[in-house]
Amino acid sequence: MEDDKIIEAFIQVVEKPDNVFSAEAIADIPTLQQNLSAIQTLTSDAIAEVLCQWYINHENVRDAILMQGREITKVQKTKPQSQEKTLENRYRLLQEELKKLQARKS
């Protein structure tokens, strides 16, 4: 799956109220947040790599992301100038949704 699709699918899975995050996955979210924060240069590739490394240990989350990724329709490519802004927005949204998920499950 493409990096952008992994990120988008992950965000959509986190946003769903009937999400598939187990108590173990919720407890492991701080590790994911820490790894995301450690990214030196924000790129789709770097963010997707951190997400993939994290959800390898969380089978239900991984499966939901792969299923969601299949449902995402192909979006028209953005201009390179605006792609950087989009990536920053996705990164911020991802961090916010992870915090909301932790709050809901606590």
N, C-alpha and C positions, 0 to 999 in steps of 0.2 A: 504494500500500500504506500502511496506517496506521502511524504512528510506532512504536507498541508492537510491531507485527509485524515492522517493519524491525529493531528492536533484538533481538528474540527470534530472528529468522532469522539475523542476523549472529552472535550468540552460538552458535547451533547449528552453523553452518558452521565457525566457528573450532574448536569442540569435536571435530568429526569427525576421526578419524585419517587418513582419505583426503582431506584437505582440498584445496582448489583453489588455494591460495596459491602463486604462482610465486616465484622468487627475488627478482624485482623488487618484488612485493607485500610480501614479508617485509622487504626492505630499507626499504620505505616505512612500516612499522608505527610507527617512532618519530615520524614526522610525524603519524600518526593519534593516537597517545597524547598528543602535545603539544597537538594541536587539541582533544582531549577534555578535557585538563587546563585548557585556557584557557576553558572554558565558565563563565560567570559564575553563571548560575542553572541548576541541574540541572532540566531538563524533558525529557520524551520528545521533544518537537519539536526541541529544541536538539541532543540526542544523535543523533537520527535524521538531522538535517541534516548534522552532521559526518560521520557514516558514509556518507551518500549522496555528499557531496562527495569523500570519499576513494575510494570504490569506483568512481566514474565512470572513473577511470584504470586500473582493474583489471577487465577484462571478465569473466574467469573467475569472479572473486569475486562480481561483480555478478550474473551469471547464476545462480550457485549460491544466492545470497541470494533472488533472485526466485523460484526454484523452491522453496526451503525455505519461503518466505512463503506459497506456495499450499498447502502441506501443513499449516501450523499451523491447528489448529481454533480456532474462536471460543471464547474463554474468557469466563466470566462477569465482568462489570465489578466491580472492587473498590470499596470505599467510599473516598471522597476522603481520609479520614484515613489509611488504610493504604496508599494509592497512593504517597505520598511515600516511605515506607519501602521499598516494592517497587522504586521507581525507584533509590534509593540502592543497594540490593542488586544490581540489574542492572548499574549503573554499575561497582560494585566487581568483580562477576563478569566483566564485559567486560574490564576492565583486567587481571585475573588471567589470563584465557584468552589475551589477546594476549601477555602475558609468557611463558606456557607454549608458545605457538605459536612464538615467537622462539627459545626454548630448544631445542625439538624440531628446528627447522630449522637451527640453528647447528652 
